[in-house]
Amino acid sequence: MAQLRSRKRLTLFVFFLMVVSVLVIALWQYHQMVVAVYDGASASVYRRMLRPFSSAPDTIGQRPIRIALLQSVTSDGEPAVGDGLVRQWEQVLTQQGFGVRRIAAVQSRADLAGFNLVIVPGAVGLSDTELTMIKDFVARGNGVIMSWAAGTRDQAGGWREPWLLRHIAGIELDMSATDDESERPMTVEFDAQSPFATGLEPGVDLSLTRFDRPLTARVLESRTRVAGARGDAFTSWREYDEQRRPRPMRERAMIVHGDYLAGRFAWMGFTVASGTAAPEQQAAFQQVIRNAVVWTTRQPITVKPHWPETVGSAFTLAWRISRAEDVDDRLPALARAYRIPLTSYVAPDMLRESGELVRSLATTGPVALLLSADSSGAAGAPPSLTALRSWREQLAAVNRGAPIGCLIGIEAGTEWLDRLVEAGYDYVARPDSAHGLPRLLRTHRRVPVFVRVHELWEFPDTPIEVGPTDSTSLLRLFDSSYETGALLHLSLSSARIDDAVLQALDDLFARIRRRRVWTAHTADVLDFYRVWGHLRVSSDYPTPHRYVVQVSNTGTRPADDFNVMIRLASAHRTLDITPTTLGTPAVHAVTEDGITWRFDIPRIPAGKNFIYHVYRH
């Protein structure tokens, strides 16, 4: 009898736990639903009140994106290869939440009726009729996304003039772009101002597998904009010779977009199979594809500018000092004359032996640590945690609260980065001829109850070590950086400063003065970006005339003076931006052309979401 009572009690206890779990889930679902209703969701939310566990998306009134995925019978000349490309596109688009339907051919307008976007995924062979119908489809106000060598062969497999890419996209393929059989991945660097860079982590480049033979193109028409170009990645600065200096983006384009009559187009010089397997690369790859779909279908896009709105790119100058006797006062004097801030990387021995000199260097800019093979541990291992912490404390006393960083002059793996994170450093610079935006590295360290996140920012450092240094090479390097709206973090050895170097820098500074460039300390750039790793701007389209902009600060620090850029499909005279959540400040939108609008938020507290409804008139 006692055993029976115990069994009944256990059964009742389990039943009670199940009921409590169901109630908790239901209450959470209703809470989410109430928030959605308050934020202006459509009427279908009310119908879901009777189905609290339903996860069906709210699509009432949502602006549709209807995608046709063309699988021509002549795709790539091999049906199996063409089918594989189409299946990969289907998988990527489905993961992004887009509706897509495969079509076998385009013989008339009826085949594309009901779609507003057609994707031509590496369909090398297309018939004359298909080319004509795609052109007509885009000219009538729709979108097209093309990849690789689309349309360069006819239905019989013979080469033709690249009609599709030249006439719609205004580009000419560079078929020699993949002659390099190096095992290193080919990189794509982004124009920081392009809508295709929306949502990407700062400083990220796409890495492409060379065996998929990605292509570059030369842009022939002014209506075509370059969103991404082939990056010239080198294993050392010595490879950066006259033959391999960066060409303008329009001569090495890998992602382009623009307008063709009433429609829009995008082209990528690679297929969806070209991305490397790293998780962050896959996320970036899918984000670029999503941006291409949203842009070509004329959806509003919300972005946050990478730099203050008055500038187009950023420039930082640093010098590396191994010995006190190598300090040349002519460089600080030249930098001061042009008001160029100067960061000093000093060797660890100087902190102990030349304290007065280090303190004087701090008057011209931040002082950071210079680590080389001499300061590393056994077999290239990073210095001990005790040493790194001691050096950091000495630098903190000199810099008076400025972020503490270092430059690593040797190949340094993840062990170095982990050690720097543990020692509390704020940023690291490593020799890299690829210039971009600061890259954020996060290390998650689990402790009881909560997760502590420490961040380490990485600057791509472009060292000048070999001579003779001429003005032409520096100006070309700067022009390439300025063209992409990127950060050029330039450093040089104090022991190599001579008249030729100073003259080259003089010419460079004169050009910088004439451009819209933010000249700042590395610490200034870091301080500007520290909170940006936690800021997210997203948009949704609940009705054809209204869409939602959400700005989120997921960090632990408030963000001040934040501005949001909204790119619309067509010009509008007015734009009403209405806050919909408690505590969200009202904003006033400004515009120059009716297409790109800006509104400012003076402060976003930590952990806060601001939601706005945007109405176009």
MARDO-779474 format. One line per 3 residues: number of its first residue (from 1); their letters; for each residue x, y, z of C-alpha. Coordinates in nm, 3 decimals. Layout:
residues N
NUM) a) X/Y/Z ~ ...
end
This chain:
residues 617
1) maq) 0.000/0.000/0.000 ~ 0.283/0.238/0.086 ~ 0.449/0.166/-0.248
4) lrs) 0.123/0.242/-0.431 ~ 0.086/0.577/-0.252 ~ 0.447/0.668/-0.334
7) rkr) 0.389/0.585/-0.702 ~ 0.076/0.802/-0.709 ~ 0.260/1.092/-0.547
10) ltl) 0.542/1.063/-0.801 ~ 0.290/1.057/-1.086 ~ 0.115/1.367/-0.950
13) fvf) 0.448/1.544/-0.907 ~ 0.553/1.471/-1.268 ~ 0.210/1.584/-1.391
16) flm) 0.242/1.905/-1.188 ~ 0.585/1.978/-1.343 ~ 0.443/1.927/-1.692
19) vvs) 0.155/2.165/-1.624 ~ 0.391/2.430/-1.486 ~ 0.622/2.395/-1.790
22) vlv) 0.332/2.433/-2.031 ~ 0.208/2.743/-1.846 ~ 0.555/2.902/-1.850
25) ial) 0.591/2.843/-2.224 ~ 0.241/2.974/-2.291 ~ 0.295/3.287/-2.081
28) wqy) 0.622/3.356/-2.262 ~ 0.451/3.312/-2.600 ~ 0.173/3.555/-2.498
31) hqm) 0.432/3.802/-2.372 ~ 0.608/3.793/-2.710 ~ 0.275/3.834/-2.884
34) vva) 0.175/4.135/-2.673 ~ 0.508/4.302/-2.754 ~ 0.450/4.233/-3.124
37) vyd) 0.098/4.380/-3.109 ~ 0.230/4.688/-2.929 ~ 0.498/4.725/-3.195
40) gas) 0.241/4.732/-3.473 ~ 0.219/4.374/-3.601 ~ -0.058/4.291/-3.845
43) asv) -0.400/4.141/-3.775 ~ -0.285/3.780/-3.805 ~ -0.128/3.811/-3.459
46) yrr) -0.475/3.824/-3.305 ~ -0.569/3.499/-3.478 ~ -0.263/3.337/-3.325
49) mlr) -0.394/3.415/-2.976 ~ -0.596/3.094/-2.999 ~ -0.282/2.905/-3.107
52) pfs) -0.019/3.006/-2.848 ~ 0.238/2.751/-2.960 ~ 0.215/2.832/-3.329
55) sap) 0.537/2.957/-3.488 ~ 0.395/3.050/-3.829 ~ 0.540/3.382/-3.949
58) dti) 0.323/3.690/-3.982 ~ 0.301/3.755/-4.356 ~ -0.022/3.958/-4.381
61) gqr) 0.053/4.261/-4.597 ~ 0.427/4.188/-4.608 ~ 0.597/4.308/-4.923
64) pir) 0.667/3.988/-5.117 ~ 1.001/3.880/-5.257 ~ 0.924/3.628/-5.531
67) ial) 1.240/3.462/-5.664 ~ 1.277/3.258/-5.981 ~ 1.589/3.040/-5.989
70) lqs) 1.684/2.970/-6.349 ~ 1.826/2.628/-6.427 ~ 1.893/2.640/-6.798
73) vts) 1.940/2.304/-6.969 ~ 2.274/2.437/-7.090 ~ 2.395/2.558/-6.750
76) dge) 2.772/2.513/-6.740 ~ 2.746/2.263/-7.025 ~ 2.702/1.986/-6.768
79) pav) 2.349/1.921/-6.631 ~ 2.481/1.760/-6.312 ~ 2.700/2.061/-6.232
82) gdg) 2.418/2.304/-6.309 ~ 2.174/2.111/-6.091 ~ 2.422/2.117/-5.802
85) lvr) 2.459/2.497/-5.825 ~ 2.084/2.546/-5.829 ~ 2.037/2.319/-5.527
88) qwe) 2.302/2.514/-5.334 ~ 2.126/2.841/-5.415 ~ 1.795/2.691/-5.306
91) qvl) 1.946/2.588/-4.974 ~ 2.103/2.928/-4.905 ~ 1.789/3.122/-4.999
94) tqq) 1.566/2.892/-4.793 ~ 1.791/2.936/-4.489 ~ 1.751/3.312/-4.532
97) gfg) 1.373/3.275/-4.528 ~ 1.308/3.361/-4.894 ~ 1.052/3.186/-5.110
100) vrr) 1.206/3.051/-5.430 ~ 1.090/2.842/-5.725 ~ 1.306/2.670/-5.983
103) iaa) 1.231/2.725/-6.352 ~ 1.387/2.529/-6.637 ~ 1.383/2.791/-6.912
106) vqs) 1.261/3.139/-7.003 ~ 1.094/3.139/-7.343 ~ 0.836/3.415/-7.290
109) rad) 0.720/3.680/-7.044 ~ 0.473/3.430/-6.900 ~ 0.759/3.216/-6.762
112) lag) 0.862/3.502/-6.529 ~ 0.512/3.631/-6.452 ~ 0.456/3.675/-6.078
115) fnl) 0.830/3.706/-5.996 ~ 1.020/4.023/-5.911 ~ 1.368/3.867/-5.903
118) viv) 1.538/3.611/-6.125 ~ 1.869/3.452/-6.023 ~ 2.102/3.319/-6.292
121) pga) 2.336/3.094/-6.089 ~ 2.642/3.041/-6.304 ~ 2.433/2.952/-6.610
124) vgl) 2.715/2.983/-6.861 ~ 2.508/2.868/-7.158 ~ 2.189/3.062/-7.235
127) sdt) 1.984/3.076/-7.552 ~ 1.918/3.396/-7.746 ~ 1.556/3.391/-7.629
130) elt) 1.658/3.355/-7.263 ~ 1.896/3.650/-7.292 ~ 1.625/3.865/-7.447
133) mik) 1.365/3.768/-7.186 ~ 1.601/3.837/-6.893 ~ 1.684/4.179/-7.035
136) dfv) 1.314/4.255/-7.084 ~ 1.235/4.134/-6.730 ~ 1.487/4.371/-6.572
139) arg) 1.400/4.663/-6.801 ~ 1.038/4.644/-6.676 ~ 1.145/4.724/-6.318
142) ngv) 1.246/4.386/-6.175 ~ 1.577/4.253/-6.048 ~ 1.838/4.001/-6.159
145) ims) 2.132/3.843/-5.974 ~ 2.400/3.683/-6.193 ~ 2.705/3.486/-6.091
148) waa) 3.032/3.380/-6.250 ~ 3.040/3.368/-6.633 ~ 2.664/3.383/-6.687
151) gtr) 2.560/3.396/-7.052 ~ 2.907/3.367/-7.204 ~ 2.810/3.061/-7.415
154) dqa) 2.514/2.998/-7.643 ~ 2.272/2.706/-7.629 ~ 2.513/2.491/-7.832
157) ggw) 2.803/2.559/-7.596 ~ 2.990/2.797/-7.827 ~ 3.152/3.116/-7.694
160) rep) 2.968/3.437/-7.759 ~ 3.023/3.801/-7.683 ~ 2.931/3.830/-7.310
163) wll) 2.601/3.998/-7.394 ~ 2.428/3.946/-7.061 ~ 2.704/4.085/-6.838
166) rhi) 2.824/4.359/-7.069 ~ 2.484/4.501/-7.161 ~ 2.301/4.461/-6.829
169) agi) 2.583/4.490/-6.575 ~ 2.823/4.707/-6.776 ~ 3.124/4.487/-6.701
172) eld) 3.385/4.291/-6.894 ~ 3.518/3.967/-6.747 ~ 3.888/3.933/-6.671
175) msa) 3.941/3.568/-6.759 ~ 4.302/3.574/-6.634 ~ 4.196/3.643/-6.276
178) tdd) 4.235/3.280/-6.166 ~ 4.567/3.199/-6.327 ~ 4.728/3.205/-5.983
181) ese) 4.704/2.847/-5.850 ~ 4.821/2.939/-5.501 ~ 4.665/2.745/-5.213
184) rpm) 4.590/3.068/-5.033 ~ 4.224/3.169/-5.058 ~ 4.127/3.461/-5.276
187) tve) 3.982/3.744/-5.070 ~ 3.708/3.995/-5.146 ~ 3.733/4.334/-4.977
190) fda) 3.418/4.544/-4.948 ~ 3.339/4.906/-5.011 ~ 3.242/5.012/-4.660
193) qsp) 2.972/5.244/-4.797 ~ 2.802/4.981/-5.014 ~ 2.460/4.841/-4.913
196) fat) 2.607/4.495/-4.975 ~ 2.830/4.544/-4.667 ~ 2.527/4.593/-4.443
199) gle) 2.527/4.360/-4.142 ~ 2.885/4.237/-4.189 ~ 3.124/4.236/-3.896
202) pgv) 3.377/4.522/-3.910 ~ 3.684/4.435/-4.113 ~ 3.556/4.104/-4.250
205) dls) 3.666/3.993/-4.598 ~ 3.520/3.704/-4.794 ~ 3.761/3.416/-4.849
208) ltr) 3.702/3.219/-5.169 ~ 3.845/2.882/-5.269 ~ 4.062/2.921/-5.576
211) fdr) 3.976/2.581/-5.721 ~ 3.626/2.717/-5.793 ~ 3.802/2.969/-6.019
214) plt) 3.632/3.293/-5.915 ~ 3.642/3.571/-6.173 ~ 3.708/3.943/-6.161
217) arv) 3.574/4.205/-6.397 ~ 3.650/4.551/-6.529 ~ 3.367/4.801/-6.487
220) les) 3.292/4.981/-6.814 ~ 2.999/5.209/-6.724 ~ 2.949/5.474/-6.458
223) rtr) 2.605/5.337/-6.362 ~ 2.775/5.026/-6.219 ~ 2.900/5.041/-5.859
226) vag) 3.159/4.809/-5.710 ~ 3.052/4.653/-5.381 ~ 3.349/4.416/-5.347
229) arg) 3.684/4.375/-5.520 ~ 3.960/4.121/-5.521 ~ 4.192/4.186/-5.229
232) daf) 4.565/4.149/-5.279 ~ 4.674/3.936/-4.983 ~ 5.048/3.881/-4.948
235) tsw) 5.249/3.668/-4.710 ~ 5.497/3.952/-4.656 ~ 5.546/4.315/-4.747
238) rey) 5.826/4.215/-4.981 ~ 5.572/4.057/-5.214 ~ 5.411/4.396/-5.254
241) deq) 5.619/4.491/-5.557 ~ 5.542/4.715/-5.850 ~ 5.361/4.441/-6.044
244) rrp) 5.118/4.358/-5.762 ~ 5.025/4.691/-5.618 ~ 4.650/4.731/-5.585
247) rpm) 4.460/4.842/-5.892 ~ 4.144/5.052/-5.864 ~ 3.838/4.860/-5.752
250) rer) 3.674/4.911/-6.090 ~ 3.951/4.703/-6.252 ~ 3.932/4.411/-6.009
253) ami) 3.561/4.399/-5.925 ~ 3.411/4.077/-5.787 ~ 3.070/4.208/-5.670
256) vhg) 2.891/4.484/-5.863 ~ 2.541/4.629/-5.861 ~ 2.350/4.906/-6.029
259) dyl) 2.049/5.009/-6.233 ~ 1.952/4.885/-6.577 ~ 1.668/5.096/-6.717
262) agr) 1.383/5.057/-6.463 ~ 1.533/4.752/-6.289 ~ 1.831/4.656/-6.077
265) faw) 2.108/4.401/-6.116 ~ 2.383/4.241/-5.910 ~ 2.673/4.024/-6.025
268) mgf) 2.913/3.807/-5.822 ~ 3.226/3.660/-5.976 ~ 3.190/3.337/-5.777
271) tva) 2.932/3.072/-5.698 ~ 2.770/2.985/-5.366 ~ 3.009/2.689/-5.339
274) sgt) 3.315/2.916/-5.332 ~ 3.299/3.020/-4.967 ~ 3.534/2.862/-4.716
277) aap) 3.394/2.644/-4.439 ~ 3.476/2.871/-4.143 ~ 3.153/2.960/-3.956
280) eqq) 3.217/3.335/-3.963 ~ 3.286/3.313/-4.336 ~ 2.965/3.122/-4.398
283) aaf) 2.770/3.384/-4.202 ~ 2.928/3.665/-4.404 ~ 2.867/3.479/-4.729
286) qqv) 2.496/3.437/-4.656 ~ 2.464/3.799/-4.541 ~ 2.605/3.922/-4.874
289) irn) 2.355/3.706/-5.064 ~ 2.071/3.837/-4.847 ~ 2.182/4.194/-4.909
292) avv) 2.189/4.126/-5.284 ~ 1.833/3.991/-5.277 ~ 1.701/4.278/-5.066
295) wtt) 1.875/4.543/-5.277 ~ 1.773/4.408/-5.619 ~ 1.408/4.375/-5.508
298) rqp) 1.410/4.740/-5.393 ~ 1.349/4.676/-5.025 ~ 1.439/4.959/-4.786
301) itv) 1.779/4.897/-4.623 ~ 1.893/5.037/-4.289 ~ 2.265/5.074/-4.223
304) kph) 2.493/5.240/-3.973 ~ 2.786/5.441/-4.116 ~ 3.134/5.306/-4.049
307) wpe) 3.287/5.646/-3.983 ~ 3.165/5.990/-3.876 ~ 2.940/6.119/-4.154
310) tvg) 3.178/6.399/-4.252 ~ 3.457/6.160/-4.363 ~ 3.495/5.879/-4.615
313) saf) 3.782/5.676/-4.468 ~ 4.032/5.671/-4.182 ~ 4.411/5.692/-4.154
316) tla) 4.637/5.617/-3.858 ~ 5.014/5.658/-3.843 ~ 5.251/5.474/-3.611
319) wri) 5.622/5.408/-3.577 ~ 5.804/5.114/-3.424 ~ 6.088/5.195/-3.185
322) sra) 6.321/4.915/-3.074 ~ 6.598/5.132/-2.926 ~ 6.605/5.480/-2.777
325) edv) 6.886/5.591/-3.010 ~ 6.665/5.522/-3.315 ~ 6.418/5.800/-3.231
328) ddr) 6.420/6.062/-3.508 ~ 6.249/6.386/-3.408 ~ 6.184/6.477/-3.773
331) lpa) 5.886/6.239/-3.799 ~ 5.691/6.382/-3.501 ~ 5.764/6.731/-3.631
334) lar) 5.630/6.645/-3.978 ~ 5.320/6.478/-3.830 ~ 5.249/6.782/-3.610
337) ayr) 5.282/7.015/-3.910 ~ 4.998/6.827/-4.084 ~ 4.811/6.756/-3.759
340) ipl) 4.854/6.381/-3.812 ~ 4.840/6.195/-3.477 ~ 5.129/5.956/-3.415
343) tsy) 5.116/5.631/-3.219 ~ 5.444/5.491/-3.082 ~ 5.508/5.117/-3.047
346) vap) 5.802/5.070/-2.809 ~ 6.000/4.758/-2.718 ~ 5.959/4.620/-2.362
349) dml) 6.317/4.710/-2.268 ~ 6.245/5.078/-2.332 ~ 5.974/5.076/-2.065
352) res) 6.239/4.984/-1.810 ~ 6.545/5.166/-1.942 ~ 6.405/5.480/-2.112
355) gel) 6.108/5.580/-1.902 ~ 6.157/5.953/-1.959 ~ 6.167/5.908/-2.338
358) vrs) 5.852/5.694/-2.332 ~ 5.669/5.963/-2.132 ~ 5.774/6.227/-2.385
361) lat) 5.645/6.007/-2.671 ~ 5.310/5.995/-2.494 ~ 5.274/6.371/-2.551
364) tgp) 5.243/6.314/-2.929 ~ 5.005/6.019/-2.909 ~ 4.937/5.687/-2.739
367) val) 5.221/5.450/-2.657 ~ 5.176/5.078/-2.715 ~ 5.389/4.765/-2.693
370) lls) 5.615/4.632/-2.969 ~ 5.654/4.255/-2.951 ~ 5.906/4.071/-3.168
373) ads) 6.095/3.743/-3.175 ~ 6.331/3.880/-2.905 ~ 6.043/3.936/-2.662
376) sga) 5.865/3.607/-2.728 ~ 5.898/3.293/-2.525 ~ 6.062/2.967/-2.620
379) aga) 6.000/2.841/-2.974 ~ 5.800/3.152/-3.067 ~ 5.555/3.118/-2.779
382) pps) 5.401/3.439/-2.643 ~ 5.557/3.608/-2.342 ~ 5.447/3.501/-1.999
385) lta) 5.124/3.632/-1.855 ~ 5.319/3.799/-1.574 ~ 5.538/3.992/-1.820
388) lrs) 5.244/4.101/-2.035 ~ 5.056/4.228/-1.731 ~ 5.360/4.415/-1.603
391) wre) 5.413/4.589/-1.939 ~ 5.044/4.674/-1.957 ~ 5.052/4.840/-1.615
394) qla) 5.352/5.051/-1.718 ~ 5.178/5.159/-2.039 ~ 4.855/5.237/-1.854
397) avn) 5.048/5.474/-1.626 ~ 5.196/5.652/-1.930 ~ 4.879/5.669/-2.141
400) rga) 4.655/5.789/-1.858 ~ 4.349/5.582/-1.939 ~ 4.391/5.538/-2.317
403) pig) 4.332/5.187/-2.455 ~ 4.639/4.965/-2.432 ~ 4.752/4.769/-2.736
406) cli) 5.051/4.610/-2.902 ~ 5.199/4.530/-3.240 ~ 5.320/4.176/-3.303
409) gie) 5.601/4.171/-3.557 ~ 5.610/3.794/-3.604 ~ 5.365/3.522/-3.702
412) agt) 5.133/3.491/-3.403 ~ 4.862/3.232/-3.368 ~ 4.560/3.203/-3.143
415) ewl) 4.781/3.131/-2.841 ~ 4.914/3.488/-2.861 ~ 4.565/3.635/-2.888
418) drl) 4.439/3.429/-2.594 ~ 4.733/3.543/-2.383 ~ 4.673/3.910/-2.471
421) vea) 4.304/3.877/-2.387 ~ 4.389/3.722/-2.052 ~ 4.640/4.000/-1.979
424) gyd) 4.372/4.265/-2.046 ~ 4.501/4.430/-2.366 ~ 4.248/4.625/-2.575
427) yva) 4.383/4.594/-2.929 ~ 4.650/4.425/-3.137 ~ 4.804/4.522/-3.471
430) rpd) 4.962/4.262/-3.698 ~ 5.147/4.309/-4.030 ~ 4.894/4.270/-4.309
433) sah) 4.887/4.443/-4.645 ~ 4.508/4.397/-4.668 ~ 4.350/4.709/-4.524
436) glp) 3.997/4.730/-4.396 ~ 3.806/4.812/-4.082 ~ 3.909/4.702/-3.733
439) rll) 3.826/4.338/-3.674 ~ 3.670/4.237/-3.344 ~ 3.786/3.920/-3.169
442) rth) 3.575/3.802/-2.876 ~ 3.680/3.556/-2.610 ~ 3.397/3.411/-2.400
445) rrv) 3.509/3.308/-2.054 ~ 3.245/3.118/-1.856 ~ 3.218/3.185/-1.484
448) pvf) 2.940/3.089/-1.241 ~ 2.597/3.239/-1.313 ~ 2.699/3.465/-1.602
451) vrv) 2.925/3.484/-1.907 ~ 3.197/3.747/-1.917 ~ 3.297/3.866/-2.264
454) hel) 3.636/4.026/-2.324 ~ 3.707/4.191/-2.656 ~ 4.028/4.235/-2.849
457) wef) 4.028/4.459/-3.157 ~ 4.265/4.378/-3.441 ~ 4.405/4.645/-3.673
460) pdt) 4.549/4.544/-4.012 ~ 4.893/4.702/-4.001 ~ 5.072/4.799/-4.323
463) pie) 5.444/4.821/-4.244 ~ 5.703/5.007/-4.450 ~ 6.031/4.821/-4.405
466) vgp) 6.212/4.800/-4.737 ~ 6.329/5.080/-4.958 ~ 6.356/5.292/-5.138
469) tds) 6.016/5.419/-5.029 ~ 5.874/5.634/-5.305 ~ 5.573/5.862/-5.305
472) tsl) 5.400/5.673/-5.588 ~ 5.365/5.347/-5.394 ~ 5.234/5.519/-5.081
475) lrl) 4.986/5.729/-5.276 ~ 4.856/5.423/-5.461 ~ 4.815/5.240/-5.134
478) fds) 4.627/5.531/-4.980 ~ 4.405/5.574/-5.287 ~ 4.308/5.206/-5.271
481) sye) 4.218/5.241/-4.904 ~ 4.026/5.563/-4.960 ~ 3.832/5.408/-5.248
484) tga) 3.693/5.135/-5.022 ~ 3.618/5.368/-4.730 ~ 3.856/5.162/-4.519
487) llh) 4.116/5.218/-4.249 ~ 4.480/5.246/-4.351 ~ 4.695/5.174/-4.045
490) lsl) 5.046/5.264/-4.162 ~ 5.359/5.203/-3.955 ~ 5.731/5.237/-4.017
493) ssa) 6.049/5.151/-3.833 ~ 6.221/5.441/-3.660 ~ 6.558/5.300/-3.769
496) rid) 6.463/5.327/-4.140 ~ 6.362/5.694/-4.144 ~ 6.559/5.892/-4.402
499) dav) 6.506/6.185/-4.637 ~ 6.328/5.968/-4.898 ~ 6.082/5.832/-4.642
502) lqa) 6.007/6.178/-4.504 ~ 5.952/6.317/-4.855 ~ 5.714/6.031/-4.938
505) ldd) 5.522/6.092/-4.617 ~ 5.510/6.465/-4.691 ~ 5.346/6.394/-5.028
508) lfa) 5.106/6.147/-4.864 ~ 5.002/6.390/-4.588 ~ 4.941/6.662/-4.847
511) rir) 4.700/6.435/-5.033 ~ 4.527/6.331/-4.711 ~ 4.471/6.696/-4.623
514) rrr) 4.277/6.743/-4.951 ~ 4.051/6.440/-4.889 ~ 3.767/6.363/-4.649
517) vwt) 3.983/6.145/-4.423 ~ 3.962/6.095/-4.049 ~ 4.321/6.118/-3.920
520) aht) 4.317/5.971/-3.572 ~ 4.515/5.781/-3.311 ~ 4.464/5.406/-3.298
523) adv) 4.311/5.474/-2.957 ~ 4.061/5.717/-3.113 ~ 3.952/5.460/-3.372
526) ldf) 3.919/5.197/-3.102 ~ 3.714/5.424/-2.879 ~ 3.486/5.506/-3.173
529) yrv) 3.435/5.138/-3.250 ~ 3.423/4.980/-2.905 ~ 3.048/5.003/-2.871
532) wgh) 2.980/4.932/-3.239 ~ 3.039/4.564/-3.195 ~ 2.717/4.557/-2.990
535) lrv) 2.500/4.776/-3.213 ~ 2.260/4.615/-3.457 ~ 2.028/4.779/-3.707
538) ssd) 1.760/4.564/-3.868 ~ 1.443/4.625/-4.066 ~ 1.117/4.444/-4.142
541) ypt) 0.831/4.517/-4.382 ~ 0.489/4.449/-4.222 ~ 0.295/4.648/-4.486
544) phr) 0.374/4.786/-4.832 ~ 0.373/5.145/-4.701 ~ 0.533/5.097/-4.360
547) yvv) 0.836/4.919/-4.231 ~ 0.999/4.875/-3.894 ~ 1.352/4.978/-3.797
550) qvs) 1.497/4.826/-3.482 ~ 1.819/4.956/-3.327 ~ 1.963/4.735/-3.052
553) ntg) 2.252/4.786/-2.812 ~ 2.342/4.445/-2.672 ~ 2.656/4.565/-2.496
556) trp) 2.733/4.690/-2.149 ~ 2.817/5.048/-2.252 ~ 2.582/5.317/-2.386
559) add) 2.624/5.440/-2.744 ~ 2.623/5.815/-2.801 ~ 2.548/6.017/-3.115
562) fnv) 2.436/5.723/-3.324 ~ 2.293/5.787/-3.671 ~ 2.100/5.547/-3.893
565) mir) 2.097/5.564/-4.271 ~ 1.789/5.440/-4.461 ~ 1.813/5.369/-4.834
568) las) 1.479/5.361/-5.013 ~ 1.391/5.221/-5.352 ~ 1.272/5.555/-5.491
571) ahr) 1.267/5.919/-5.389 ~ 1.013/6.042/-5.133 ~ 0.941/6.397/-5.029
574) tld) 0.876/6.321/-4.661 ~ 0.951/6.040/-4.421 ~ 0.767/5.999/-4.091
577) itp) 0.968/5.808/-3.830 ~ 0.755/5.728/-3.526 ~ 0.891/5.563/-3.206
580) ttl) 0.677/5.272/-3.086 ~ 0.839/5.156/-2.760 ~ 0.850/5.326/-2.422
583) gtp) 1.158/5.540/-2.369 ~ 1.243/5.560/-2.740 ~ 1.338/5.919/-2.829
586) avh) 1.165/6.094/-3.116 ~ 1.383/6.169/-3.418 ~ 1.383/6.409/-3.709
589) avt) 1.482/6.265/-4.047 ~ 1.701/6.459/-4.289 ~ 1.776/6.383/-4.653
592) edg) 1.966/6.511/-4.953 ~ 1.815/6.322/-5.245 ~ 1.493/6.167/-5.111
595) itw) 1.644/5.817/-5.134 ~ 1.908/5.812/-4.859 ~ 1.766/5.946/-4.531
598) rfd) 1.939/5.988/-4.197 ~ 1.804/6.018/-3.846 ~ 2.008/6.064/-3.531
601) ipr) 1.973/5.903/-3.189 ~ 2.158/6.099/-2.919 ~ 2.204/5.802/-2.684
604) ipa) 2.119/5.430/-2.673 ~ 2.152/5.284/-2.322 ~ 2.312/4.943/-2.273
607) gkn) 2.077/4.653/-2.335 ~ 1.810/4.875/-2.494 ~ 1.605/4.817/-2.811
610) fiy) 1.463/5.118/-2.995 ~ 1.188/5.042/-3.247 ~ 1.060/5.291/-3.505
613) hvy) 0.788/5.274/-3.768 ~ 0.878/5.446/-4.094 ~ 0.602/5.585/-4.318
616) rh) 0.681/5.704/-4.670 ~ 0.487/5.973/-4.857
end
